């Protein structure tokens, strides 16, 4: 099913991809702290609101 070439390609791809993602994150981390302050807080509030709306709709649409 998986040949040696495919396994080598997948391994190299994963290593290069993860390395580039780490490099990109470190490069942009200063700008992200400057421009997106409290971003995690807003995302968490949004997730909680969506979960709350799902529970509210579950109780309102009860048969």
N, C-alpha and C positions, 0 to 999 in steps of 0.2 A: 504494500500500500504506500508506504513512505520510502522513497529511495534515499540513498546516502546524500545525494546532491540536494534534495529537498530539505533534509534535516540540517545540512550545513547552511543552506540559504536562510532558512527560518531562524537559526541560531544567530547568524551574523545580522540579520535584519532586526531582531529583537535587541541585540546589544547596541547597534547603531541608533535605533529609534529611541531607546531609553537614554542613551548618552546625549543625543540631541535635545530631548525633552528637558533633561536636567540642565544642560547648558542654556537653553532658552529661558527656563524658569529663573535661573540665577541672573541672567542678563536683564530680565524684565521686572525682577522683584522690587527694585528701587522705585520704578515708575508706578507699579501697582500699589505700593504703600502710599505714594503721593496722591494718586488719582482715585483710588478706590478705598478710601478709609471707611471702616465699618461695613464693608461689603458683605462679610460673612453674617453680620447681624441682620442685614436686610434680607438675605437669602433665608436665614433661619426663620425670621418672622413670616416670610412668604410661604414657606413650607408648612408652618404651624397654621396659618390661615387656611390654606388649601385643605389640610387634614380636618380642621374644624368645620369647614364647609361640607366636606364629605360626610362627616358624622351628622351634621345638621340635616342634610338632605336625606340621610338614611332614616332618621327619626320622623321627618316630615312626610315621607312617601311610604309610610307603613301601611300595609293593607289590613 
